[in-house]
Each structure stands twice: as C-alpha cells, then as structure tokens.
Amino acid sequence: MKKIGALASLFFFAVLASGCFLHPMVSNQGMALCHFSVDTHSQVLVVYYSYSGNTRRAAENLASLLQGDLYEIKPATSYLAPPALALLRSSAEEQFSCLPDLAGPLPDLSGYQLVLIGGPVWRGKVARPLASWLALNDLSGKKVAPFWTSDGDAGAYAADFAAQLAPVPAEGLEISQAGNLTDAAMQERLTDWIVRSQLVPLAAQMGK
Ligand SMILES: Cc1cc2nc3c(=O)[nH]c(=O)nc-3n(C[C@H](O)[C@H](O)[C@H](O)COP(=O)(O)O)c2cc1C
C-alpha cells in the first residue's frame, strides 16, 4: 500500500514537473492510451510566515510544485533573534491578547480558488504574525489548507488555525524537523499531501 502511495506521489511529481501535462502515451503493444492533467485553471496562492526559514522552504517548494504564487507575511517589526526573544515577545502578545502589525499591502485574494497557508508552530499554536494575517483577510468561498513546521510538538496548532478561519480548512500537513529533511524528502512529503488531500483536481482520460 505504501509502495502504491510512493509510486502515485512520484507519478504526480512527474506530471507537475513536466509542465502539468503528460502527453498521451502511444503503445504498439495494445495498451490503452491515457492522458493525465492537473487543472491549472484553479489559481493557487501559497501564503506563509517564517521566522527562521523552515516554513519558507516548504512554501517555495509548494508554489513551485503547484505553479502557484507566493506571498510572505512580514511583521511591521521583525521578531528578533535568538528564538528566546521571539518567544518572550509572542508570549507577551498572547498574554495581552494583541497581534502584531504587518508590513506591506495585503494580497488581492480575488483570483485564487485555493489558498495554502503555512507557518511555524509557536508555543503549540499559530505564530502571531500568521494570526494577524488570518484576522485581516477574508477567506470565505476559498478552499484553504494549512501546513506548519515544528520541532516535533505541534500541540494545538491545527485546532488553533481552524478556530481563526471562516471556511473549514482541508486536511493539513505538519512537517516536523524540516531542517533535517533533504530536498527530495521535503518534496515527497508535500507531494504526498497534495495527492492525499486532493488539493488540486487531477484529471485522467482514457483514450482509444
Ligand atoms: C517563539 C517560538 C516558539 C516555538 N514553539 C514551538 C512549539 O511549541 N513546538 C515545536 O515543536 N516547535 C516550536 N518552535 C520551533 C519552530 O516551530 C520550528 O523550528 C519551525 O520549523 C520554525 O519554522 P520557521 O523556520 O519557518 O520559522 C518554536 C520556535 C519559536 C521561535
């Protein structure tokens, strides 16, 4: 079963890598012709916040796999290094129930059907800059799916994310210890998620 999943993932990746279209296969051994395609008309936006780069890497891979657009959430004032300082600030913000201001214009979401939203786990929850972005944007009518990176303890991230959203999110993806993943392993995790959760329509047509 695992093998079939891996093969399906590999195949899907090959379809995407080939510009989303596989040309019909012609066989002289009586095999059926088939044509697979990914519906590229459904515009995809990958939105992310990343403090130290792990979520950015996943987001860039996703955008490239799905030929989507990327939007990076930036706090008006960056969270300082080292992480202990970011932790202090985010704890204070949480305690006082306040969210950070964001830099730059918000994206125009009107052209997107699918919005993939990524961020790091902070104290078992959605990182504060991503929480700001969720509070400022109307995602109703969109298909939304979260992905998040952690050091291994995602706590209540999925529930916290869902609680901040009007549409019910599709199945999410947790990437633990992303810094230890090779590029190939990262792409396999993402591809597997895309296939499993049917985030984009895959069409298969049998020919004669
Ligand atoms: C303020 C802060 C809080 C964090 N809290 C958690 C946590 O509760 N659980 C966990 O597994 N990792 C936690 N981490 C680690 C990050 O979630 C993890 O390294 C993530 O991959 C970082 O993503 P980024 O590089 O995109 O910022 C925390 C990191 C920071 C800076």
The ligand as an SDF file (V2000), in Angstrom:
LIG
                    3D

 31 33  0  0  0  0  0  0  0  0999 V2000
    8.8250   31.5520   19.5260 C   0  0  0  0  0  0  0  0  0  0  0  0
    8.9580   30.0990   19.1070 C   0  0  0  0  0  0  0  0  0  0  0  0
    8.1070   29.1410   19.6550 C   0  0  0  0  0  0  0  0  0  0  0  0
    8.1970   27.8100   19.2390 C   0  0  0  0  0  0  0  0  0  0  0  0
    7.3350   26.8970   19.7700 N   0  0  0  0  0  0  0  0  0  0  0  0
    7.3870   25.5970   19.3490 C   0  0  0  0  0  0  0  0  0  0  0  0
    6.4690   24.6170   19.8570 C   0  0  0  0  0  0  0  0  0  0  0  0
    5.6000   24.8890   20.6810 O   0  0  0  0  0  0  0  0  0  0  0  0
    6.5610   23.3460   19.3820 N   0  0  0  0  0  0  0  0  0  0  0  0
    7.5240   22.9700   18.4500 C   0  0  0  0  0  0  0  0  0  0  0  0
    7.5580   21.8040   18.0590 O   0  0  0  0  0  0  0  0  0  0  0  0
    8.3880   23.8920   17.9420 N   0  0  0  0  0  0  0  0  0  0  0  0
    8.3430   25.1840   18.3580 C   0  0  0  0  0  0  0  0  0  0  0  0
    9.2190   26.1210   17.8360 N   0  0  0  0  0  0  0  0  0  0  0  0
   10.1310   25.7120   16.7590 C   0  0  0  0  0  0  0  0  0  0  0  0
    9.5620   26.0730   15.3910 C   0  0  0  0  0  0  0  0  0  0  0  0
    8.1790   25.7950   15.2820 O   0  0  0  0  0  0  0  0  0  0  0  0
   10.2410   25.2590   14.2840 C   0  0  0  0  0  0  0  0  0  0  0  0
   11.6330   25.3550   14.3650 O   0  0  0  0  0  0  0  0  0  0  0  0
    9.7710   25.7250   12.9240 C   0  0  0  0  0  0  0  0  0  0  0  0
   10.1610   24.7900   11.9400 O   0  0  0  0  0  0  0  0  0  0  0  0
   10.3660   27.0670   12.5650 C   0  0  0  0  0  0  0  0  0  0  0  0
    9.8310   27.4610   11.3360 O   0  0  0  0  0  0  0  0  0  0  0  0
   10.3890   28.7480   10.5870 P   0  0  0  0  0  0  0  0  0  0  0  0
   11.8450   28.4530   10.3400 O   0  0  0  0  0  0  0  0  0  0  0  0
    9.6050   28.8400    9.3470 O   0  0  0  0  0  0  0  0  0  0  0  0
   10.2190   29.9190   11.4840 O   0  0  0  0  0  0  0  0  0  0  0  0
    9.1560   27.4300   18.2590 C   0  0  0  0  0  0  0  0  0  0  0  0
   10.0310   28.4130   17.7380 C   0  0  0  0  0  0  0  0  0  0  0  0
    9.9230   29.7260   18.1540 C   0  0  0  0  0  0  0  0  0  0  0  0
   10.8340   30.7660   17.5590 C   0  0  0  0  0  0  0  0  0  0  0  0
  1  2  1  0
  2  3  1  0
  2 30  2  0
  3  4  2  0
  4  5  1  0
  4 28  1  0
  5  6  2  0
  6  7  1  0
  6 13  1  0
  7  8  2  0
  7  9  1  0
  9 10  1  0
 10 11  2  0
 10 12  1  0
 12 13  2  0
 13 14  1  0
 14 15  1  0
 14 28  1  0
 15 16  1  0
 16 17  1  0
 16 18  1  0
 18 19  1  0
 18 20  1  0
 20 21  1  0
 20 22  1  0
 22 23  1  0
 23 24  1  0
 24 25  2  0
 24 26  1  0
 24 27  1  0
 28 29  2  0
 29 30  1  0
 30 31  1  0
M  END
$$$$
